[in-house]
Amino acid sequence: MINNKIQNTITLYKGYNPNLFGGWFWSLEEVWNDWDHVYSDPYIIELPEGFYVGECITGQPMIFKKSCNLGYDVCIGQNSENGKPHLVGGHPVENITLKVIGPADKKIEADEH
């Protein structure tokens, strides 16, 4: 996972899998599967205040809210290329739309100049 210079941001990976209904997805980890032609690109995403990336009991990265010990799944808002990422989870269950700042590669290039 890439660390970003902007505070309260993370990198999520947006990809397309022709084998999924709707095809589009967001993930906390890079997805690359040449055999099935599944790839993902990094995007910088703003996390709401009070959220952070931790690990679930299996060691996989997961998003948590400081006031809740239940994790949040990263979901796509709609089955289209322009679907925004959402956090779904917590107790009671919340559905939170995340703000996409932009592709990570362009942000990294801008910081280098």
C-alpha positions as CSV (number, residue, x, y, z in Angstrom):
1,M,0.0,0.0,0.0
2,I,1.3,3.4,-1.0
3,N,1.7,6.1,1.7
4,N,0.4,9.5,0.5
5,K,1.7,12.9,1.5
6,I,-1.8,14.3,1.9
7,Q,-3.0,13.7,5.4
8,N,-6.1,11.3,5.8
9,T,-5.6,9.7,2.4
10,I,-5.1,6.2,1.3
11,T,-4.5,4.4,-2.0
12,L,-7.3,2.3,-3.3
13,Y,-7.0,0.2,-6.5
14,K,-9.8,0.5,-9.1
15,G,-10.1,-2.4,-11.5
16,Y,-12.2,-4.3,-14.0
17,N,-12.9,-8.0,-13.9
18,P,-14.9,-9.3,-16.9
19,N,-15.9,-12.3,-14.8
20,L,-17.7,-10.2,-12.2
21,F,-21.3,-8.9,-12.6
22,G,-20.9,-5.3,-13.6
23,G,-17.1,-5.9,-13.7
24,W,-15.8,-2.8,-11.8
25,F,-14.4,-3.0,-8.3
26,W,-12.3,-1.1,-5.7
27,S,-9.7,-2.8,-3.5
28,L,-7.3,-2.0,-0.7
29,E,-4.7,-4.1,-2.5
30,E,-3.4,-4.1,-6.0
31,V,-5.1,-6.7,-8.2
32,W,-3.2,-8.2,-11.1
33,N,-4.1,-11.4,-12.8
34,D,-2.7,-11.7,-16.3
35,W,-4.3,-15.0,-17.0
36,D,-7.8,-13.6,-16.5
37,H,-6.9,-10.1,-17.8
38,V,-7.8,-8.5,-14.4
39,Y,-5.8,-5.4,-13.6
40,S,-6.2,-2.4,-11.2
41,D,-4.9,1.2,-11.1
42,P,-4.0,3.2,-8.0
43,Y,-6.1,6.1,-6.9
44,I,-5.7,8.5,-4.0
45,I,-8.8,8.5,-1.8
46,E,-9.7,10.8,1.0
47,L,-10.6,9.0,4.2
48,P,-13.2,10.6,6.5
49,E,-12.0,11.8,9.9
50,G,-11.7,9.0,12.4
51,F,-11.0,6.2,9.9
52,Y,-7.8,4.4,9.5
53,V,-6.3,1.3,7.7
54,G,-5.5,-1.6,10.0
55,E,-5.4,-5.4,9.7
56,C,-8.2,-7.9,10.2
57,I,-7.5,-11.2,12.1
58,T,-6.2,-12.8,8.9
59,G,-3.6,-10.1,8.4
60,Q,-5.4,-8.5,5.4
61,P,-5.7,-4.7,5.3
62,M,-9.1,-3.4,6.3
63,I,-10.5,0.0,7.1
64,F,-11.7,0.7,10.7
65,K,-13.4,3.5,12.5
66,K,-11.7,4.6,15.8
67,S,-14.9,4.3,17.7
68,C,-15.8,0.8,16.4
69,N,-14.0,-2.5,16.4
70,L,-15.9,-3.8,13.3
71,G,-14.2,-3.4,10.0
72,Y,-15.6,-1.7,6.9
73,D,-15.6,-3.2,3.4
74,V,-14.6,-1.2,0.3
75,C,-17.4,-1.4,-2.2
76,I,-18.2,0.3,-5.6
77,G,-21.1,2.6,-5.6
78,Q,-22.5,1.4,-8.9
79,N,-21.5,-1.1,-11.5
80,S,-19.9,1.3,-13.9
81,E,-16.4,2.7,-14.6
82,N,-17.4,6.0,-12.8
83,G,-18.7,4.3,-9.6
84,K,-17.3,5.9,-6.5
85,P,-15.9,3.8,-3.7
86,H,-18.0,3.4,-0.6
87,L,-17.2,2.1,2.9
88,V,-19.9,-0.3,4.2
89,G,-19.7,-1.7,7.8
90,G,-19.6,-0.8,11.4
91,H,-22.4,-1.0,14.0
92,P,-25.0,0.1,13.2
93,V,-24.1,-0.4,9.6
94,E,-23.1,2.7,7.7
95,N,-22.7,3.3,3.9
96,I,-20.1,6.2,3.4
97,T,-19.2,7.6,0.0
98,L,-15.5,8.3,-0.3
99,K,-14.0,11.2,-2.2
100,V,-11.6,10.3,-5.1
101,I,-8.8,12.8,-5.3
102,G,-7.3,11.3,-8.5
103,P,-4.9,8.8,-10.0
104,A,-2.0,8.1,-7.7
105,D,0.6,8.2,-10.6
106,K,-0.3,11.8,-11.5
107,K,-0.1,12.9,-7.9
108,I,3.3,11.3,-7.4
109,E,4.6,13.0,-10.6
110,A,3.3,16.4,-9.4
111,D,5.1,16.0,-6.1
112,E,8.4,15.2,-7.8
113,H,8.5,18.5,-9.8
